[in-house]
Amino acid sequence: MHLVKLGGSVLTDKAHVTTLRAANLRRLAAEIAASRQEVVIVHGAGSFGHIKARKHRLQEGYLDDEQLPAVAEVQRDVRALNLAVLDALRRAGLRPVSLPPSAIARLDDGALRSLDLDVFRRYRDLGFTPVTFGDVVLDARRWFAICSGDLLMLALAEAFRPESAIFVADVDGVYTADPKRSRAAKLLREVGPANLAAIDTTAKTEDVTGGLGGKLERMIGVARFVDRCVLVNGLKKGRLLAALRSPRVVGTRVTP
C-alpha cells in the first residue's frame, strides 16, 4: 500500500480563493489509477482552506464568536474540493470514499489526539480508495483547530506502515531556499535531520499549518514508518506515476 499526499499547491491556485486546477487534478487521478497500486489518499486544502482560515485566524482556535461562520464556510469549501477530487478519481476508474476529518478525528491543542483508523481499514478491505483531507476539526483545548493533511499522513503512516509515502508538490523536491524566489536555491536529492539546518524555511506563506519547517518535520516523522518517503513535482506529467511504480524518480528522498 502507498500513501499519497496531493498538495494544495498542485490541486488549487493558492493565490485565488476556491480556485481549482482541474487539469492537474484529472491527470494526477489518472496517474494513480494507471499505477494499479493500492493507495490511501490525503489532499491539502490549498485555496479552498488556507486563505479564509488565515484571515479569520482559525489555526489559533476559538478567539471569538465572529470566527464561527468562517469555520462552517471553510468546512464547506474543503468538502467542495474533496468532492472534486472524488469525481476525478471515480472518472479515472477508482472507487474513492470520503473520510472527512471533522467526523473521525479530534485534536488536543493542535496535536492529533484520535483518528478512527478502523474505518480506513474496512474500506480498504472492501477494495475502496480512502480519501481524507485537511479540515477544521474539534479541539479539546482550542475548541476547534486545523487538522492538516501532513498530520493525517503521519498518523496513517504510523498505523499502516505503507511501502511508500509520496508527497506531491509544485516543485521538483526540497531546495536549500525557495526556488521561486532565489536563483541560488539548490535541489537536495536527500533530506533528513542532519541537513535541515541548510534549508531556508523562513519564506512567508499563506499556509496555516506550519509552513515549510513544520512540513519537513512531519515528513521526517513519516519517513520513520515507511520504506520510502519522497517529495515529487505533481506539475510534471508522469512524475507521480513513476513514484508509485519505482523508487527511481526525480525528487527528494526524505530520511528519518
Backbone as numpy.savetxt, mean C-alpha at the origin, in Angstrom:
# Nx Ny Nz CAx CAy CAz Cx Cy Cz
2.21 -17.93 -2.11 1.38 -16.75 -2.11 2.26 -15.50 -2.11
1.76 -14.45 -2.78 2.48 -13.18 -2.84 1.60 -12.06 -2.27
2.23 -11.16 -1.56 1.57 -9.94 -1.12 1.93 -8.83 -2.10
0.94 -8.12 -2.60 1.18 -7.02 -3.53 0.58 -5.74 -2.97
1.40 -4.72 -2.82 0.93 -3.40 -2.38 0.93 -2.47 -3.60
-0.27 -2.11 -4.06 -0.41 -1.15 -5.16 -0.44 0.24 -4.56
0.64 0.99 -4.74 0.74 2.31 -4.12 -0.25 3.30 -4.71
-0.68 4.23 -3.87 -1.60 5.25 -4.33 -1.04 6.11 -5.45
0.29 6.20 -5.53 0.91 7.03 -6.57 0.77 6.44 -7.96
0.56 5.12 -8.07 0.39 4.51 -9.39 -1.08 4.35 -9.75
-1.95 4.34 -8.75 -3.38 4.18 -9.01 -4.10 5.51 -9.17
-3.53 6.59 -8.60 -4.20 7.88 -8.61 -3.20 8.99 -8.94
-3.75 10.13 -9.33 -2.97 11.36 -9.47 -3.00 12.03 -8.11
-1.90 11.96 -7.37 -1.90 12.41 -5.98 -1.97 13.93 -5.84
-1.86 14.64 -6.97 -1.96 16.10 -6.92 -3.39 16.59 -7.05
-4.31 15.72 -7.45 -5.69 16.13 -7.69 -6.63 15.17 -6.96
-7.51 15.72 -6.15 -8.36 14.92 -5.29 -9.22 13.94 -6.08
-9.33 12.73 -5.59 -10.14 11.62 -6.14 -9.98 11.49 -7.66
-8.73 11.44 -8.11 -8.45 11.32 -9.54 -7.76 9.98 -9.82
-8.43 9.12 -10.55 -7.95 7.78 -10.83 -7.05 7.76 -12.07
-5.98 6.95 -12.00 -5.16 6.69 -13.18 -5.62 5.34 -13.75
-6.73 5.42 -14.47 -7.46 4.22 -14.87 -6.64 3.28 -15.75
-5.88 3.84 -16.69 -5.09 2.99 -17.59 -4.04 2.21 -16.81
-3.38 2.86 -15.85 -2.40 2.15 -15.02 -3.06 1.02 -14.24
-4.21 1.33 -13.67 -4.92 0.32 -12.88 -5.28 -0.89 -13.74
-5.82 -0.67 -14.93 -6.20 -1.79 -15.80 -4.98 -2.64 -16.16
-3.86 -2.00 -16.46 -2.66 -2.75 -16.84 -2.11 -3.56 -15.66
-2.08 -2.97 -14.49 -1.56 -3.68 -13.32 -2.46 -4.87 -12.96
-3.77 -4.68 -13.08 -4.69 -5.80 -12.83 -4.45 -6.92 -13.83
-4.22 -6.56 -15.08 -3.95 -7.57 -16.11 -2.64 -8.31 -15.83
-1.63 -7.60 -15.33 -0.36 -8.25 -15.02 -0.50 -9.21 -13.84
-1.28 -8.84 -12.85 -1.51 -9.75 -11.72 -2.21 -11.01 -12.22
-3.22 -10.84 -13.05 -3.95 -12.00 -13.57 -3.05 -12.86 -14.45
-2.23 -12.23 -15.30 -1.36 -12.97 -16.21 -0.30 -13.77 -15.48
0.05 -13.36 -14.28 1.10 -14.08 -13.53 0.63 -15.46 -13.08
-0.67 -15.63 -12.94 -1.28 -16.89 -12.47 -0.75 -17.29 -11.08
-0.42 -16.29 -10.29 0.05 -16.51 -8.93 -1.08 -16.21 -7.94
-1.04 -16.89 -6.80 -1.98 -16.54 -5.74 -1.50 -15.26 -5.06
-2.37 -14.27 -4.95 -1.97 -12.99 -4.38 -3.01 -12.52 -3.36
-2.53 -11.74 -2.42 -3.37 -10.90 -1.56 -2.96 -9.48 -1.86
-3.93 -8.62 -2.11 -3.64 -7.27 -2.59 -4.00 -6.24 -1.53
-3.09 -5.31 -1.33 -3.32 -4.13 -0.50 -3.11 -2.93 -1.42
-3.99 -1.94 -1.34 -3.73 -0.74 -2.14 -3.79 0.51 -1.27
-3.04 1.49 -1.70 -3.01 2.76 -1.00 -4.24 3.60 -1.34
-4.35 4.75 -0.66 -5.50 5.63 -0.87 -5.22 6.73 -1.88
-3.95 7.11 -2.02 -3.61 8.15 -2.97 -4.44 9.40 -2.79
-4.87 9.99 -3.89 -5.63 11.23 -3.82 -7.07 11.02 -3.38
-7.47 9.77 -3.17 -8.80 9.48 -2.63 -8.80 9.55 -1.11
-7.61 9.67 -0.50 -7.55 9.69 0.95 -6.65 10.76 1.54
-5.43 10.85 1.03 -4.42 11.67 1.70 -4.73 13.16 1.72
-5.25 13.70 0.64 -5.45 15.15 0.55 -6.45 15.62 1.60
-7.61 14.98 1.65 -8.63 15.38 2.63 -8.22 15.01 4.04
-7.56 13.86 4.20 -7.12 13.45 5.54 -6.13 14.46 6.11
-5.22 14.93 5.26 -4.25 15.92 5.72 -4.93 17.25 6.05
-5.85 17.67 5.20 -6.55 18.93 5.41 -7.27 18.94 6.75
-7.87 17.82 7.12 -8.66 17.76 8.35 -7.90 17.09 9.50
-6.61 16.81 9.31 -5.72 16.28 10.35 -6.24 14.98 10.94
-6.76 14.13 10.08 -7.33 12.88 10.56 -6.26 11.94 11.12
-5.01 12.08 10.64 -3.94 11.22 11.14 -3.64 11.47 12.63
-4.11 12.62 13.16 -3.88 12.94 14.56 -4.97 12.39 15.46
-6.01 11.82 14.87 -7.13 11.35 15.65 -8.13 12.46 15.93
-9.05 12.19 16.86 -10.13 13.14 17.15 -9.59 14.42 17.79
-9.90 15.55 17.17 -9.57 16.87 17.72 -10.83 17.66 18.03
-11.83 17.57 17.15 -13.12 18.24 17.38 -14.16 17.63 16.44
-15.40 17.99 16.68 -16.50 17.41 15.92 -16.48 17.80 14.45
-15.77 18.87 14.11 -15.73 19.30 12.71 -15.01 18.29 11.82
-14.23 17.38 12.41 -13.55 16.35 11.62 -14.48 15.22 11.20
-15.58 15.03 11.91 -16.39 13.84 11.71 -16.97 13.72 10.30
-17.47 14.80 9.69 -17.91 14.67 8.30 -16.77 14.24 7.37
-15.53 14.69 7.67 -14.39 14.33 6.84 -14.06 12.85 6.97
-14.22 12.28 8.17 -14.00 10.85 8.36 -14.94 10.07 7.44
-16.22 10.43 7.48 -17.20 9.74 6.64 -16.89 9.94 5.16
-16.45 11.14 4.79 -16.16 11.42 3.38 -14.95 10.65 2.89
-13.90 10.60 3.70 -12.70 9.87 3.30 -12.98 8.37 3.22
-13.75 7.84 4.18 -14.12 6.43 4.09 -14.89 6.14 2.80
-15.80 7.04 2.44 -16.55 6.86 1.19 -15.61 6.91 -0.02
-14.68 7.87 -0.02 -13.79 8.04 -1.17 -12.87 6.84 -1.36
-12.29 6.32 -0.26 -11.38 5.19 -0.42 -12.15 3.94 -0.86
-13.42 3.85 -0.50 -14.23 2.75 -1.00 -14.50 2.89 -2.49
-14.66 4.12 -2.94 -14.83 4.33 -4.38 -13.59 3.86 -5.14
-12.41 4.17 -4.60 -11.18 3.68 -5.22 -11.12 2.17 -5.15
-11.48 1.60 -4.02 -11.47 0.16 -3.87 -12.40 -0.52 -4.87
-13.56 0.05 -5.11 -14.48 -0.51 -6.10 -13.86 -0.49 -7.50
-13.13 0.59 -7.81 -12.46 0.66 -9.11 -11.40 -0.43 -9.23
-10.66 -0.68 -8.14 -9.66 -1.75 -8.13 -10.34 -3.11 -8.31
-11.43 -3.33 -7.59 -12.15 -4.60 -7.72 -12.65 -4.81 -9.14
-13.20 -3.77 -9.75 -13.71 -3.88 -11.12 -12.59 -4.24 -12.10
-11.43 -3.59 -11.94 -10.31 -3.87 -12.84 -9.83 -5.31 -12.69
-9.73 -5.78 -11.45 -9.30 -7.15 -11.21 -10.32 -8.16 -11.74
-11.60 -7.87 -11.54 -12.64 -8.77 -12.03 -12.62 -8.85 -13.55
-12.46 -7.71 -14.20 -12.42 -7.71 -15.66 -11.18 -8.41 -16.19
-10.12 -8.47 -15.37 -8.90 -9.17 -15.78 -9.03 -10.68 -15.59
-10.14 -11.12 -14.98 -10.37 -12.55 -14.83 -10.20 -13.10 -13.44
-9.94 -12.23 -12.46 -9.79 -12.69 -11.08 -11.13 -12.63 -10.33
-11.14 -13.15 -9.10 -12.33 -13.12 -8.26 -12.01 -12.33 -6.98
-11.96 -11.00 -7.08 -11.57 -10.19 -5.93 -12.71 -10.01 -4.93
-12.36 -9.95 -3.65 -13.32 -9.62 -2.60 -12.72 -8.51 -1.74
-13.57 -7.56 -1.37 -13.13 -6.40 -0.61 -13.20 -6.67 0.88
-12.12 -6.33 1.60 -12.05 -6.46 3.05 -11.69 -5.09 3.64
-12.70 -4.24 3.87 -12.43 -2.88 4.37 -11.87 -2.89 5.79
-10.75 -2.24 6.03 -10.17 -2.22 7.37 -11.09 -1.64 8.44
-11.96 -0.70 8.08 -12.85 -0.12 9.09 -13.76 -1.18 9.71
-13.96 -2.29 9.00 -14.83 -3.36 9.51 -14.05 -4.48 10.20
-12.75 -4.62 9.90 -12.02 -5.79 10.40 -10.74 -5.44 11.16
-10.44 -4.15 11.32 -9.19 -3.76 11.99 -9.46 -2.73 13.07
-8.61 -2.71 14.09 -8.66 -1.71 15.15 -7.24 -1.24 15.45
-7.11 0.04 15.74 -5.82 0.61 16.10 -5.80 0.99 17.57
-4.59 1.18 18.09 -4.39 1.68 19.44 -3.26 2.69 19.39
-3.62 3.96 19.46 -2.66 5.07 19.34 -1.86 4.98 18.04
-2.55 4.62 16.95 -1.93 4.57 15.63 -1.30 3.24 15.28
-1.15 2.34 16.26 -0.57 1.02 16.00 -1.69 0.01 15.78
-1.46 -0.94 14.89 -2.47 -1.94 14.58 -2.61 -2.91 15.75
-3.78 -2.87 16.41 -4.01 -3.72 17.58 -4.64 -5.05 17.20
-5.55 -5.05 16.22 -6.19 -6.30 15.83 -6.59 -6.24 14.36
-6.56 -7.41 13.72 -6.96 -7.56 12.32 -7.55 -8.95 12.18
-8.73 -9.05 11.60 -9.39 -10.34 11.42 -8.70 -11.10 10.29
-7.71 -11.89 10.65 -6.93 -12.64 9.66 -7.69 -13.85 9.13
-8.61 -14.37 9.94 -9.34 -15.57 9.51 -10.15 -15.31 8.25
-10.67 -14.09 8.10 -11.47 -13.79 6.92 -10.60 -13.82 5.66
-9.34 -13.42 5.77 -8.41 -13.52 4.64 -8.19 -15.00 4.29
-7.94 -15.80 5.32 -7.68 -17.23 5.11 -8.87 -17.92 4.43
-10.06 -17.63 4.91 -11.23 -18.32 4.39 -11.51 -17.95 2.93
-11.36 -16.68 2.59 -11.55 -16.28 1.19 -10.46 -16.88 0.30
-9.22 -16.92 0.79 -8.13 -17.54 0.02 -8.44 -19.01 -0.23
-8.89 -19.72 0.80 -9.18 -21.13 0.66 -10.27 -21.40 -0.37
-11.16 -20.44 -0.56 -12.25 -20.58 -1.54 -11.84 -20.14 -2.94
-10.60 -19.68 -3.09 -10.12 -19.29 -4.40 -10.36 -17.85 -4.78
-10.70 -17.02 -3.77 -10.88 -15.59 -4.04 -9.56 -14.84 -3.86
-9.51 -13.62 -4.37 -8.37 -12.73 -4.18 -8.75 -11.65 -3.18
-8.28 -11.74 -1.92 -8.60 -10.71 -0.94 -7.95 -9.37 -1.31
-8.72 -8.30 -1.15 -8.23 -6.95 -1.44 -8.58 -6.04 -0.27
-7.56 -5.45 0.34 -7.79 -4.49 1.42 -7.03 -3.21 1.10
-7.14 -2.20 1.95 -6.66 -0.88 1.54 -6.50 0.06 2.73
-5.79 1.16 2.52 -5.65 2.19 3.53 -7.01 2.81 3.83
-7.29 3.04 5.13 -8.64 3.44 5.52 -8.59 4.21 6.84
-9.69 4.86 7.18 -9.86 5.45 8.51 -10.59 4.43 9.37
-9.99 4.09 10.53 -10.58 3.05 11.38 -10.66 3.54 12.82
-11.37 2.79 13.65 -11.48 3.12 15.06 -10.14 2.94 15.76
-9.86 3.82 16.71 -8.62 3.78 17.48 -8.96 3.88 18.96
-8.38 2.99 19.78 -8.73 2.92 21.19 -8.41 4.21 21.94
-7.37 4.93 21.52 -6.97 6.15 22.24 -7.32 7.43 21.48
-7.21 7.37 20.15 -7.45 8.58 19.35 -8.89 8.69 18.84
-9.71 7.69 19.13 -11.09 7.56 18.65 -11.12 7.05 17.21
-10.34 7.67 16.35 -10.16 7.18 14.98 -8.76 7.54 14.54
-8.26 6.85 13.52 -6.93 7.13 12.99 -6.79 6.47 11.61
-5.67 6.74 10.96 -5.41 6.18 9.64 -4.73 4.82 9.78
-5.33 3.81 9.17 -4.68 2.51 9.05 -4.11 2.42 7.64
-2.81 2.55 7.53 -2.17 2.61 6.22 -2.05 1.24 5.57
-1.90 1.25 4.26 -1.65 0.01 3.55 -0.37 -0.66 4.00
0.62 0.12 4.39 1.89 -0.46 4.84 1.74 -1.18 6.18
0.91 -0.65 7.07 0.63 -1.35 8.32 -0.05 -2.69 8.04
-0.96 -2.70 7.08 -1.65 -3.94 6.72 -0.68 -4.93 6.08
0.23 -4.43 5.25 1.24 -5.31 4.64 2.07 -6.00 5.72
2.46 -5.26 6.73 3.28 -5.83 7.79 2.52 -6.92 8.55
1.25 -6.65 8.88 0.47 -7.63 9.61 0.21 -8.88 8.77
-0.08 -8.70 7.49 -0.35 -9.85 6.62 0.93 -10.65 6.35
2.05 -9.97 6.22 3.32 -10.68 6.02 3.65 -11.54 7.23
3.48 -10.99 8.42 3.78 -11.75 9.64 2.85 -12.95 9.77
1.58 -12.78 9.39 0.60 -13.86 9.57 0.77 -14.97 8.55
1.04 -14.62 7.28 1.00 -15.60 6.20 2.37 -16.00 5.66
3.44 -15.29 6.03 4.79 -15.62 5.58 4.81 -15.93 4.07
4.42 -14.96 3.24 4.32 -15.22 1.79 5.69 -15.38 1.15
5.66 -15.90 -0.07 6.90 -16.05 -0.83 7.55 -14.69 -1.08
6.75 -13.70 -1.40 7.31 -12.37 -1.64 6.31 -11.29 -1.25
6.86 -10.10 -0.98 6.06 -8.90 -0.79 6.55 -7.89 -1.82
5.64 -7.44 -2.67 6.01 -6.56 -3.77 5.32 -5.22 -3.57
6.10 -4.19 -3.39 5.59 -2.83 -3.25 5.69 -2.15 -4.61
4.56 -1.67 -5.12 4.50 -1.08 -6.46 4.37 0.43 -6.32
5.39 1.15 -6.80 5.45 2.61 -6.65 5.57 3.27 -8.01
5.82 4.59 -8.01 5.93 5.34 -9.26 7.38 5.69 -9.59
8.32 4.99 -8.97 9.75 5.16 -9.24 10.38 3.77 -9.36
11.61 3.71 -9.86 12.27 2.42 -10.13 12.73 1.70 -8.88
12.67 2.36 -7.73 13.10 1.74 -6.49 13.37 2.80 -5.45
14.19 2.46 -4.47 14.57 3.40 -3.42 15.83 4.14 -3.86
15.79 5.45 -3.76 16.92 6.29 -4.16 17.53 6.95 -2.92
18.74 7.45 -3.08 19.39 8.17 -2.00 18.71 9.50 -1.71
17.95 10.03 -2.68 17.17 11.25 -2.52 15.98 11.15 -3.46
15.08 12.11 -3.40 13.91 12.10 -4.26 14.34 12.27 -5.72
14.20 11.25 -6.57 14.67 11.37 -7.96 13.87 12.38 -8.77
12.71 12.78 -8.27 11.90 13.77 -8.98 12.38 15.19 -8.70
13.22 15.33 -7.67 13.70 16.66 -7.29 15.22 16.80 -7.37
15.95 15.68 -7.37 17.40 15.75 -7.33 18.02 14.90 -8.44
18.81 15.53 -9.28 19.52 14.79 -10.33 20.62 13.91 -9.76
21.06 14.23 -8.56 22.14 13.46 -7.92 21.63 12.19 -7.26
20.32 11.99 -7.23 19.76 10.80 -6.58 20.22 9.53 -7.28
20.62 8.56 -6.50 21.11 7.28 -7.04 20.20 6.14 -6.60
19.90 5.26 -7.55 19.08 4.09 -7.26 19.87 3.08 -6.45
19.27 2.61 -5.37 19.89 1.58 -4.53 19.31 0.23 -4.91
20.16 -0.72 -5.27 19.68 -2.05 -5.63 19.24 -2.84 -4.40
19.76 -2.47 -3.23 19.39 -3.15 -1.99 19.38 -2.13 -0.87
18.41 -2.23 0.01 18.35 -1.32 1.15 17.94 -2.10 2.39
18.55 -1.73 3.51 18.24 -2.37 4.78 18.67 -1.43 5.91
18.62 -1.89 7.13 18.98 -1.02 8.26 20.37 -0.42 8.15
21.30 -1.14 7.54 22.69 -0.67 7.49 22.88 0.57 6.63
22.03 0.76 5.60 22.25 1.92 4.73 21.09 2.91 4.73
20.22 2.84 5.74 19.13 3.81 5.84 19.64 5.24 5.99
20.76 5.38 6.69 21.29 6.72 6.94 21.71 7.44 5.66
21.95 6.68 4.59 22.38 7.28 3.33 21.21 7.82 2.51
19.99 7.63 2.99 18.80 8.02 2.23 18.20 9.28 2.82
17.95 10.27 1.97 17.32 11.52 2.38 15.81 11.30 2.42
15.24 11.30 3.62 13.80 11.06 3.78 13.05 12.32 4.21
13.65 13.49 3.96 13.08 14.74 4.48 12.15 15.44 3.51
11.98 14.91 2.30 11.13 15.58 1.31 9.71 15.72 1.83
9.10 16.88 1.58 7.72 17.12 2.00 6.77 16.29 1.15
5.68 15.86 1.76 4.73 15.01 1.06 3.33 15.23 1.61
2.32 14.93 0.79 0.93 14.96 1.25 0.56 13.69 2.01
1.47 12.72 2.01 1.20 11.44 2.64 0.99 11.62 4.15
-0.11 11.06 4.67 -0.39 11.21 6.10 -0.01 9.97 6.90
0.77 9.08 6.28 1.10 7.82 6.95 2.59 7.67 7.24
3.31 8.79 7.32 4.69 8.71 7.77 5.75 9.05 6.76
5.39 9.27 5.48 6.38 9.62 4.49 7.35 8.49 4.21
8.44 8.80 3.49 9.38 7.76 3.06 10.05 7.07 4.23
10.43 7.82 5.26 11.11 7.20 6.40 10.26 6.13 7.04
8.98 6.46 7.28 8.09 5.49 7.89 7.84 4.30 6.99
7.71 4.55 5.69 7.48 3.46 4.73 8.66 2.50 4.70
9.88 3.04 4.70 11.05 2.17 4.66 11.15 1.31 5.93
10.84 1.89 7.06 10.87 1.12 8.30 9.88 -0.04 8.25
8.69 0.22 7.72 7.69 -0.85 7.64 8.07 -1.89 6.59
8.68 -1.45 5.49 9.12 -2.40 4.48 10.22 -3.31 5.03
11.13 -2.75 5.81 12.17 -3.56 6.44 11.53 -4.55 7.41
10.47 -4.11 8.10 9.74 -5.02 8.97 9.11 -6.15 8.18
8.50 -5.83 7.04 7.90 -6.85 6.18 8.95 -7.86 5.73
10.14 -7.36 5.40 11.21 -8.22 4.87 11.61 -9.32 5.86
11.31 -9.14 7.13 11.64 -10.18 8.13 10.79 -11.42 7.97
9.65 -11.28 7.29 8.69 -12.39 7.25 8.49 -12.99 5.86
9.28 -12.56 4.89 9.10 -13.05 3.51 10.44 -13.48 2.95
10.40 -14.30 1.92 11.62 -14.71 1.26 12.22 -13.57 0.45
11.35 -12.70 -0.07 11.82 -11.61 -0.93 10.88 -10.41 -0.80
11.46 -9.26 -0.51 10.70 -8.01 -0.43 11.33 -7.03 -1.42
10.53 -6.50 -2.33 11.08 -5.68 -3.39 10.15 -4.52 -3.71
10.72 -3.40 -4.10 9.96 -2.24 -4.56 10.23 -2.05 -6.04
9.15 -1.99 -6.85 9.28 -1.88 -8.30 8.43 -0.73 -8.82
8.70 -0.35 -10.06 8.00 0.76 -10.70 6.75 0.26 -11.41
5.60 0.63 -10.90 4.35 0.21 -11.50 3.94 1.01 -12.71
4.69 2.06 -13.04 4.41 2.82 -14.25 5.09 2.22 -15.47
5.98 1.25 -15.23 6.69 0.59 -16.32 5.97 -0.72 -16.67
5.58 -0.83 -17.91 4.83 -2.00 -18.37 5.62 -3.29 -18.12
4.96 -4.26 -17.51 5.56 -5.57 -17.30 6.40 -5.71 -16.05
6.65 -4.60 -15.34 7.53 -4.68 -14.17 6.89 -5.48 -13.04
5.61 -5.27 -12.77 4.95 -6.05 -11.73 4.85 -7.51 -12.13
4.52 -7.78 -13.37 4.44 -9.16 -13.85 5.77 -9.86 -13.68
6.86 -9.18 -14.01 8.20 -9.77 -13.85 8.49 -10.06 -12.39
8.10 -9.15 -11.50 8.36 -9.35 -10.07 7.58 -10.54 -9.52
6.39 -10.79 -10.05 5.59 -11.92 -9.60 6.11 -13.25 -10.14
6.79 -13.20 -11.27 7.26 -14.44 -11.89 8.70 -14.80 -11.55
9.51 -13.80 -11.22 10.94 -14.06 -11.09 11.58 -13.09 -10.11
12.62 -13.51 -9.40 13.36 -12.60 -8.53 14.21 -11.61 -9.31
14.39 -11.86 -10.61 15.21 -10.96 -11.43 14.32 -9.86 -12.01
14.33 -8.69 -11.36 13.50 -7.59 -11.81 14.19 -6.28 -11.43
14.01 -5.26 -12.24 14.56 -3.93 -11.93 13.81 -3.37 -10.73
14.53 -2.99 -9.70 13.90 -2.45 -8.51 14.88 -2.46 -7.36
14.38 -2.27 -6.17 15.20 -2.30 -4.95 14.75 -3.44 -4.06
15.68 -4.28 -3.70 15.38 -5.37 -2.76 15.55 -4.83 -1.34
14.56 -5.08 -0.51 14.59 -4.62 0.88 14.93 -5.80 1.77
15.92 -5.62 2.64 16.40 -6.71 3.49 16.17 -6.35 4.97
16.06 -7.36 5.81 15.85 -7.11 7.24 17.15 -6.87 8.00
